[in-house]
């Protein structure tokens, strides 16, 4: 079937076909891009008007059609324009996965402004940094985020604030969302260039400060096409292997659960944008709950569930799984974290109608780099699949020299979905993107069929349930406590989340603090998901190497979970 995969790949990307690949020069670097991709997300959204009265956004008992959503986004864009937002200006969104998130996103990107996707879990200190770094003209926030912003408002006197789903006591310094929706529906006439910023998504930095990744319209549109290509090429290859006539992509209406945060590329770029392109339905949740997810799968007859792997595992392990109808599901999987090999088989065995899939990618690539599904994934469950057509992928040694197939090194990629850079961080940009090649920080190898296998992570990071937690950021929070003399933070394997945050701490002489007090202290500085679940208090100074660096790997390998506080 791998010969058929190559055949299907060639057929779908050949000249004149939808997924034809060409070369464009961006910043003096030749990159792969889809020849027939629209220039910007504006065309993607305005084109979605053709889906008319089909249901688009569902939340509890609320339902919006594509036509209604188009009218609302026109009103939002018009109001923002009247409020002084021009092309290239930034608008921050800070809220749960309400339908308003997507409505605001499409309105802002379609008018040529830039979305700043703020992490809804950020504490006020982190929110302050994001607002200061991105300098938006408008903040659109729900009630919880408004309360956090209230503590910071004195530092942002000129920021226009819009409140979403604030049932009562809207502050007099905030505008009600209803005012935007009731504005005249008139989308500003603009021309959006492919390499204009579409969105700023924050990814935690190894130096302890989040970095604002600049996702371009070209990058986002190419990611949509890459996901669509992945959904087409592997079924086509299997049809060829069976001797069947390959059908056209499409068919069943896609109905997807938005289970992970929309301020990440997994939910926003790889689920919501792709579903929008094909006229599917997006079903939102207030927060993750496997019982509620099963109820929605049955009620809405959802066809796809793409989230982080632990969510798929929790659905199948939930007591309600046997009594809920999940027969509408065709694919189950996702990204944001490695899908454990055992889960690949479990999905196929447990969900009779669904096949497993996964995509590996990064914020820095606007979404997926690779994708694998169906029998290909079941045959190679430890692989993340081949790189998508608009990527060149190499495995390189520390000097940047390409390694032979099968050799282990760092994965680097180049192509249209790679971000422009990091906002206000020219040095970090130059370090991460060299001659157009993005250094992923992931250690991997590639086989003869181009399938990529992740081995380790070069970056000092914990991947907790799809959330990047950079160790330096947590260490900085710990060091803020007067009692802490030394600390190191590292990943601890976890069956549910993939990895949890662990920290080894050595206190100053005569100082004392217990685990819960230290966690409470951390919550004042970093979001709750970054706070160490496991804490080890060591009497002796932490071990170091000859260069004075802490021996983090040694601590990680020797400390026992049962001994943690």
PEURSUL-V844768 format. One line per field, one symbol per residue. phi: phi as a letter, one per 20 degrees, with the letter a starting at -180 (. if undefined). burial: # if it has 24 or more other ideal C-beta (glycine too) atoms within 12 Angstrom, else .. A space follows every 10 residues. Layout:
phi->???
burial->???
//
This chain:
phi->.fffffffgf ffdfgnegeg dcdcdcmndf cebffdfgfb fgffffffgf eleffddcbl eeccefffff ffffffffff ffeoedgnfd cedcafffgg gfffgfffff enecfdeeff egegfffgff fffelfecdd begffffffg fdgfecfeff cdddldfblf gfedefggff fefgebfgeb ddegeffdbd decgdfeodf defeeefgff fffgfffffg fdffffffff feneffefgo nffecceedd ffecfgffee dfffffgeme dddecfbfbf ffffffgffe lfdbccbegf ffffffefgf gfdeedfffd ccrpbnafef gffgfffffe dfeddfbbcd abgfdlqedc bbblfffffc feedneffge ceccdcegen efefgnfeae eccbrgffff rdgmcfffff feddlneeef mdebbcefen fdcedbdffe bdddlnefce gffffgffff efeeebbcdb edgbfednbc ecbdcdefgn ebaeffffff ffffdcfgfe fgfdcdedfe gffcefenef efffffedfd gfefe
burial->##.##..##. ###...###. ##.#.#.... ####..#### ######.##. #..######. ...#.#.### ########## #.#.#.#.## ########## ########## ########## ########## #.######## ######.### .##..#..## ######...# ...####..# #.#...##.# .#.####### ######.### ########## ########## ########## ........#. ...####### ########## ########## #####..#.# .#######.# ########## ######.#.. #..#.#.### ########## ..##.###.# #..####### ########## ########## ########## ######.... ........## ########## ###.#..##. .##..##### ######..## ####..#.## ########## #########. #.######## ##...##### #######... ..#.#..##. ###.###### ########.. .#.......# .#..##..#. ...#.
//
